[in-house]
Amino acid sequence: LHGKLLYAAVLEKMTQSRFANAKRKLDNPRRLTDWRLWKTVANDLNAGIKACFPVDARFEDDNIKSLSERPRKRTLQCLP
């Protein structure tokens, strides 16, 4: 939870500093779409995080295991 809040705070701070002149008020006509701002800054932030923590080949199996689906306790419902 704290990591997500920190990520959101850093993203907001970067967006405010990089796009300070962007008119983002609701009562003015839009000059740009908000998601483009967020996507641009998020891509830059993700690239910075990946540069600080490069992928280590030793942990490839652990990465795949952590991204895999967990075994279910009950079967999924299906049509009879």
C-alpha atoms as a printed R data frame, in Angstrom:
   type eleno elety resid chain resno       x       y       z
1  ATOM     1    CA   LEU     A     1   0.000   0.000   0.000
2  ATOM     2    CA   HIS     A     2   2.768   2.433   0.891
3  ATOM     3    CA   GLY     A     3   4.583   1.716  -2.362
4  ATOM     4    CA   LYS     A     4   1.489   2.606  -4.391
5  ATOM     5    CA   LEU     A     5   0.988   5.844  -2.472
6  ATOM     6    CA   LEU     A     6   4.635   6.777  -2.913
7  ATOM     7    CA   TYR     A     7   4.424   5.994  -6.648
8  ATOM     8    CA   ALA     A     8   1.275   8.146  -6.983
9  ATOM     9    CA   ALA     A     9   2.872  11.024  -5.066
10 ATOM    10    CA   VAL     A    10   6.031  10.944  -7.192
11 ATOM    11    CA   LEU     A    11   3.938  10.728 -10.364
12 ATOM    12    CA   GLU     A    12   1.824  13.723  -9.305
13 ATOM    13    CA   LYS     A    13   4.918  15.764  -8.403
14 ATOM    14    CA   MET     A    14   6.611  14.969 -11.716
15 ATOM    15    CA   THR     A    15   3.452  15.847 -13.650
16 ATOM    16    CA   GLN     A    16   3.081  19.184 -11.864
17 ATOM    17    CA   SER     A    17   6.696  20.137 -12.483
18 ATOM    18    CA   ARG     A    18   6.886  19.006 -16.123
19 ATOM    19    CA   PHE     A    19   3.471  20.212 -17.259
20 ATOM    20    CA   ALA     A    20   2.936  23.306 -15.110
21 ATOM    21    CA   ASN     A    21   1.571  25.327 -18.044
22 ATOM    22    CA   ALA     A    22  -0.990  22.714 -19.096
23 ATOM    23    CA   LYS     A    23  -4.532  23.994 -18.713
24 ATOM    24    CA   ARG     A    24  -6.224  21.225 -16.775
25 ATOM    25    CA   LYS     A    25  -9.179  23.118 -15.316
26 ATOM    26    CA   LEU     A    26 -12.663  21.804 -15.961
27 ATOM    27    CA   ASP     A    27 -14.143  25.208 -16.860
28 ATOM    28    CA   ASN     A    28 -11.679  25.839 -19.720
29 ATOM    29    CA   PRO     A    29 -11.573  24.087 -23.077
30 ATOM    30    CA   ARG     A    30  -9.143  21.183 -22.996
31 ATOM    31    CA   ARG     A    31  -5.822  21.698 -24.737
32 ATOM    32    CA   LEU     A    32  -4.782  18.110 -24.226
33 ATOM    33    CA   THR     A    33  -6.043  14.836 -22.808
34 ATOM    34    CA   ASP     A    34  -5.059  14.148 -19.197
35 ATOM    35    CA   TRP     A    35  -4.178  10.498 -19.711
36 ATOM    36    CA   ARG     A    36  -1.392  11.520 -22.096
37 ATOM    37    CA   LEU     A    37   0.242  13.539 -19.329
38 ATOM    38    CA   TRP     A    38   0.006  10.654 -16.887
39 ATOM    39    CA   LYS     A    39   1.176   8.069 -19.421
40 ATOM    40    CA   THR     A    40   4.199  10.157 -20.437
41 ATOM    41    CA   VAL     A    41   5.315  10.715 -16.849
42 ATOM    42    CA   ALA     A    42   4.554   7.117 -15.837
43 ATOM    43    CA   ASN     A    43   6.701   5.801 -18.701
44 ATOM    44    CA   ASP     A    44   9.584   8.039 -17.621
45 ATOM    45    CA   LEU     A    45   9.221   6.981 -13.994
46 ATOM    46    CA   ASN     A    46   9.036   3.282 -14.897
47 ATOM    47    CA   ALA     A    47  12.162   3.610 -17.031
48 ATOM    48    CA   GLY     A    48  13.963   5.206 -14.081
49 ATOM    49    CA   ILE     A    49  12.861   2.446 -11.714
50 ATOM    50    CA   LYS     A    50  13.933  -0.258 -14.160
51 ATOM    51    CA   ALA     A    51  17.319   1.440 -14.590
52 ATOM    52    CA   CYS     A    52  17.865   1.392 -10.818
53 ATOM    53    CA   PHE     A    53  16.815  -2.242 -10.437
54 ATOM    54    CA   PRO     A    54  17.973  -4.231 -13.489
55 ATOM    55    CA   VAL     A    55  16.588  -7.720 -14.047
56 ATOM    56    CA   ASP     A    56  18.842 -10.418 -12.649
57 ATOM    57    CA   ALA     A    57  18.843 -13.667 -14.650
58 ATOM    58    CA   ARG     A    58  19.322 -15.664 -11.429
59 ATOM    59    CA   PHE     A    59  15.788 -14.799 -10.352
60 ATOM    60    CA   GLU     A    60  14.008 -15.518 -13.643
61 ATOM    61    CA   ASP     A    61  12.260 -18.637 -12.299
62 ATOM    62    CA   ASP     A    62  11.134 -16.766  -9.184
63 ATOM    63    CA   ASN     A    63   9.753 -13.936 -11.326
64 ATOM    64    CA   ILE     A    64   7.730 -16.355 -13.456
65 ATOM    65    CA   LYS     A    65   6.426 -18.102 -10.339
66 ATOM    66    CA   SER     A    66   5.337 -14.824  -8.729
67 ATOM    67    CA   LEU     A    67   3.482 -13.755 -11.886
68 ATOM    68    CA   SER     A    68   1.754 -17.132 -12.355
69 ATOM    69    CA   GLU     A    69  -1.781 -17.805 -11.215
70 ATOM    70    CA   ARG     A    70  -2.184 -19.304  -7.783
71 ATOM    71    CA   PRO     A    71  -3.835 -22.713  -7.375
72 ATOM    72    CA   ARG     A    72  -7.531 -22.343  -6.648
73 ATOM    73    CA   LYS     A    73  -9.276 -23.941  -3.657
74 ATOM    74    CA   ARG     A    74 -12.435 -24.488  -5.665
75 ATOM    75    CA   THR     A    75 -13.074 -24.992  -9.328
76 ATOM    76    CA   LEU     A    76 -14.390 -22.182 -11.454
77 ATOM    77    CA   GLN     A    77 -18.097 -22.203 -12.214
78 ATOM    78    CA   CYS     A    78 -19.146 -23.212 -15.689
79 ATOM    79    CA   LEU     A    79 -22.362 -23.785 -17.563
80 ATOM    80    CA   PRO     A    80 -23.883 -27.296 -17.190
